[in-house]
Amino acid sequence: MPASTNVASGPAALATRAASGADHVAPPELDTVADVRTHQLLLAVLGAAQDGRGRRGVARELVDGALHRGSYRTSREELSICRSDPASAVPLALAACATIVHPPAWAWFSSGSVANYALSPAGWRAIRACAGA
């Protein structure tokens, strides 16, 4: 999975908060640097399984990510930041184990994921109300 360029997440954070009805503000991003390529190895692992690359494809993503090879060469992990947040490695480890044992398991990890972050009608109304629309 190719790396993406890190972008500011202010509007996205507002939309997520409005959609979820959360009363808390997300903590600031750690080590944010402009124009630095980033990746999410968890999504790459699930993508390899989804694309039908099998166990070898999943393993290749894991090894390339760990060794900073290929598209990971000049990229930084943005989701599983193990040095500062060891618990963030748990979803990656679970997905890696599950998809190496049974690649079609990728579907379990992604089922319902859009519903967990998509903007709801109530969230959209809250944003429009804040904007005075």
Helices and strands as residue ranges (DSSP letters): E 4-5, H 10-20, E 37-39, H 41-50, H 54-67, G 70-72, E 75-77, G 86-88, H 89-101, G 103-105, H 106-110, H 113-117, H 121-131
